Amino acid sequence: MSARVLIADDQALVRAGFRKLLESAGIDVVGEASDGREAVDEARRLRPSLVLMDIRMPRLDGIEATRRLVADGEGVRVLILTTFGLDDYVYDALRAGASGFMLKDAPPEELLAAIEVVARGDALIAPAVTRAVIEEFVRRSPGERPPAPALDELTDREREVLELLARGMSNAEIADRLVVSAGTVKTHVAHVLAKLGLRDRVQAVILAYEAGVIVPGR
């Protein structure tokens, strides 16, 4: 894996543990940060391809740090690390531009797989806990945003793909459901993201829930 990773966490032991795990898997750890402000500064200086970002950090939390890095437009991707599956801040982190999140106590192989997924430009939305977080927050604040006008630009098939994507299905699963090739699904997903002006699948999931394309719990 060619990912260049910056580890941002306020606990030195946690950073050391992640560094050891990543380096043992051949991943290049370019630096560490002990708070959000340092994470932003170091990411701008070292230009990693991915930041492992804790949410609760001093001086600047992981959400605002993520928002600033995404706003830079340098293409750095952020994988949020959280202690709790239903952390109150996870949804805000996804809205800030994070490409997904993992539990800190996830098995090492799952964390490494998540890093690989995000590093290659995909978004990590498959775990049920991610969908649960998104559903919970949309349920708490319905109608936070009116339906996106651009939804009208989607074809019936593209809207169908968006709905299945928002339910957490992979391209292969969508292909099986629609009885088309995985390549066709990939093309549909690309068209959906382009028409809606979205960066990745995480943003598509959030928009689908907020715009009422699918209703949580159904």
Residue pairs with C-beta under 8 A, 6 or more apart in sequence:
1 25
1 26
1 27
1 115
1 116
1 119
2 28
2 49
2 119
3 27
3 28
3 48
3 49
3 50
3 115
3 116
3 119
4 28
4 30
4 46
4 47
4 48
4 49
4 50
5 22
5 27
5 28
5 29
5 30
5 48
5 49
5 50
5 51
5 52
5 115
5 119
6 29
6 30
6 31
6 32
6 33
6 39
6 42
6 43
6 46
6 48
6 50
6 51
6 52
7 15
7 18
7 19
7 22
7 29
7 31
7 32
7 33
7 51
7 52
8 32
8 33
8 34
8 35
8 36
8 38
8 39
8 42
8 51
8 52
8 53
8 54
8 57
8 62
8 65
9 15
9 18
9 32
9 33
9 34
9 52
9 54
9 57
9 81
10 34
10 35
10 54
10 56
10 57
10 58
12 34
14 54
14 104
15 32
15 34
18 29
18 52
18 111
19 29
19 32
21 108
21 111
21 112
22 29
22 112
22 115
23 29
25 112
27 112
27 115
30 46
30 48
31 42
31 46
31 48
32 42
33 39
33 41
33 42
33 43
34 57
35 57
35 58
35 59
35 60
36 57
36 58
36 59
36 60
36 61
36 62
36 64
36 65
37 59
37 60
37 65
38 59
39 51
39 53
39 57
39 60
39 62
39 65
39 69
40 60
40 65
40 68
40 69
43 51
43 69
43 76
44 69
44 72
44 74
47 74
47 76
48 76
49 75
49 76
49 77
49 119
50 76
50 77
50 78
50 79
50 115
50 118
50 119
51 66
51 69
51 76
51 77
51 78
51 79
52 79
52 81
52 115
53 62
53 65
53 66
53 78
53 79
53 80
53 81
53 93
53 98
54 62
54 80
54 81
54 82
55 61
55 62
55 63
55 80
55 81
55 82
55 87
55 89
55 90
55 93
56 62
56 89
57 65
61 89
62 80
62 89
62 93
63 89
63 92
63 93
63 96
64 96
66 78
66 80
66 93
66 96
66 97
66 98
67 96
67 97
69 76
69 78
69 97
70 76
70 78
70 96
70 97
71 97
77 99
77 118
77 119
77 121
78 93
78 97
78 98
78 99
79 98
79 99
79 100
79 101
79 102
79 114
79 115
79 118
79 124
80 90
80 93
80 94
80 98
80 100
80 101
80 102
81 101
81 102
81 103
81 104
82 89
82 90
82 101
82 102
82 103
82 104
83 103
83 104
83 105
84 103
85 103
85 129
85 132
85 133
86 129
86 132
86 133
86 136
87 133
90 101
90 133
91 133
91 134
91 136
91 137
93 101
94 100
94 101
94 133
94 134
94 202
94 206
95 206
97 199
98 202
99 118
99 122
99 123
99 124
99 200
99 202
100 114
100 117
100 118
100 123
100 124
100 125
100 130
100 202
101 124
101 130
102 110
102 111
102 114
102 124
102 127
103 129
106 114
114 124
117 123
117 124
118 124
121 200
122 200
122 201
123 200
123 201
123 202
123 203
124 130
124 202
125 131
125 168
125 201
125 202
125 205
126 168
126 170
128 168
130 168
131 167
131 168
131 205
134 205
134 206
134 209
135 209
135 216
135 217
136 216
138 144
138 209
138 210
138 216
139 216
139 217
144 210
145 210
145 211
146 211
147 211
147 212
148 196
148 207
148 211
150 195
150 196
150 197
151 159
151 196
151 211
151 213
153 195
154 162
154 192
154 195
154 196
157 178
157 188
158 188
158 191
158 192
158 195
159 213
160 178
161 174
161 178
161 185
161 188
161 189
161 192
162 192
162 204
162 208
162 213
163 208
163 213
163 214
164 173
164 174
164 177
164 178
165 174
165 189
165 192
165 201
165 204
165 205
165 208
166 204
166 205
166 208
166 209
166 213
166 214
167 214
168 205
169 177
171 182
171 185
171 186
171 189
172 182
172 185
174 185
175 181
175 182
175 184
175 185
178 185
189 201
189 204
192 198
192 204
193 199
193 200
193 201
193 203
193 204
196 204
196 207
198 204
198 207
207 213
208 214
209 216
